[in-house]
């Protein structure tokens, strides 16, 4: 059974940095592309960064040059280094596979996420 546990969120001032971590379990990590998603209050969840099993990365235009996604296949961990954070990036951040994991009933599976608040 796959589990996703995000951590590392918190309160940070505009322009500050945070590093998010995602611990995964199960057998699919090594063969899956992984992504970091975020959902701001009142908005739809969006994909902000992807890393393939081979380490190729891609980013949403809004975070290019400021966010860095990485993975440790041996530890089954995914990370997101976020620099120069903006207030509008306040959101709950989630990791997941790309495409998103499905439960047996066909519903998307999500972890609890980690809240990032960017505010002075």
C-alpha positions as CSV (number, residue, x, y, z in Angstrom):
1,X,0.0,0.0,0.0
2,X,1.4,3.4,-1.0
3,X,1.5,6.2,1.5
4,X,2.6,9.8,1.1
5,X,3.7,11.9,4.0
6,X,4.6,15.5,3.5
7,X,6.5,17.7,5.9
8,X,8.6,20.8,6.2
9,X,5.9,23.5,5.8
10,X,5.5,26.5,8.1
11,X,5.4,30.2,8.3
12,X,8.0,32.1,6.3
13,X,8.4,35.8,5.4
14,X,8.2,36.9,1.8
15,X,11.5,36.3,0.1
16,X,12.3,33.4,2.4
17,X,13.0,29.8,1.8
18,X,11.6,26.4,2.9
19,X,12.5,22.8,2.0
20,X,9.6,20.4,1.9
21,X,10.1,16.6,2.2
22,X,7.9,13.7,1.1
23,X,8.3,10.2,2.5
24,X,6.8,7.5,0.4
25,X,6.1,3.8,0.9
26,X,5.2,1.1,-1.4
27,X,6.7,-0.4,-4.5
28,X,6.0,2.2,-7.2
29,X,8.4,5.0,-6.2
30,X,11.4,3.9,-8.2
31,X,9.5,3.7,-11.5
32,X,7.2,6.7,-11.1
33,X,7.5,10.3,-11.9
34,X,6.9,12.3,-8.8
35,X,5.4,15.8,-8.5
36,X,4.7,18.5,-6.0
37,X,1.3,20.0,-6.1
38,X,-0.2,22.9,-4.2
39,X,-3.7,24.1,-3.4
40,X,-4.2,27.7,-2.3
41,X,-7.4,28.8,-0.5
42,X,-10.3,28.9,-2.9
43,X,-8.3,27.7,-5.8
44,X,-7.8,24.4,-7.6
45,X,-4.8,22.2,-6.9
46,X,-2.0,22.8,-9.4
47,X,1.1,20.9,-10.3
48,X,4.2,23.0,-9.7
49,X,7.2,20.6,-10.2
50,X,7.8,17.2,-11.7
51,X,10.8,14.8,-11.5
52,X,11.0,11.6,-13.6
53,X,12.4,8.4,-12.3
54,X,15.6,9.3,-14.2
55,X,15.9,12.7,-12.6
56,X,14.6,14.9,-15.4
57,X,12.7,17.9,-14.0
58,X,10.1,20.4,-15.2
59,X,8.5,23.3,-13.5
60,X,5.4,25.5,-13.8
61,X,6.4,28.9,-15.2
62,X,5.4,30.6,-12.0
63,X,8.1,28.8,-10.0
64,X,10.9,28.4,-12.5
65,X,14.3,29.6,-11.2
66,X,13.0,29.6,-7.6
67,X,11.9,26.0,-6.8
68,X,14.0,22.9,-7.1
69,X,12.6,19.4,-7.0
70,X,14.8,16.4,-6.2
71,X,14.5,12.8,-5.2
72,X,16.4,10.1,-3.3
73,X,15.4,6.8,-4.9
74,X,17.2,4.8,-2.2
75,X,15.2,6.5,0.6
76,X,12.0,6.9,-1.5
77,X,12.0,10.6,-0.7
78,X,11.1,13.6,-2.7
79,X,12.1,17.2,-1.9
80,X,11.1,20.7,-2.9
81,X,13.5,23.5,-2.2
82,X,11.5,26.8,-2.4
83,X,13.3,30.1,-2.5
84,X,12.1,33.7,-2.9
85,X,8.7,32.7,-1.7
86,X,5.7,35.0,-2.4
87,X,2.6,35.6,-0.3
88,X,0.4,34.3,-3.1
89,X,2.2,30.9,-2.8
90,X,0.6,30.3,0.6
91,X,-1.0,26.9,0.1
92,X,-1.1,23.3,1.2
93,X,1.6,21.5,-0.6
94,X,1.3,17.8,-1.6
95,X,3.5,15.3,-3.2
96,X,2.1,12.6,-5.5
97,X,3.0,10.5,-8.5
98,X,2.4,12.0,-12.0
99,X,-0.2,11.1,-12.9
100,X,-1.9,11.1,-9.5
101,X,-2.3,7.8,-7.6
102,X,-5.7,6.1,-7.7
103,X,-7.3,4.2,-4.9
104,X,-9.1,0.9,-5.5
105,X,-12.4,2.8,-5.9
106,X,-10.9,5.0,-8.6
107,X,-10.7,8.1,-6.4
108,X,-7.5,10.1,-6.3
109,X,-5.2,9.3,-3.3
110,X,-3.6,12.3,-1.5
111,X,-1.6,12.6,1.6
112,X,-2.4,15.2,4.2
113,X,-0.1,17.8,2.7
114,X,2.0,20.4,4.5
115,X,0.9,24.0,4.9
116,X,3.1,26.8,3.7
117,X,2.2,30.3,4.8
118,X,4.1,33.2,3.3
119,X,3.4,36.3,5.3
120,X,5.2,39.1,7.1
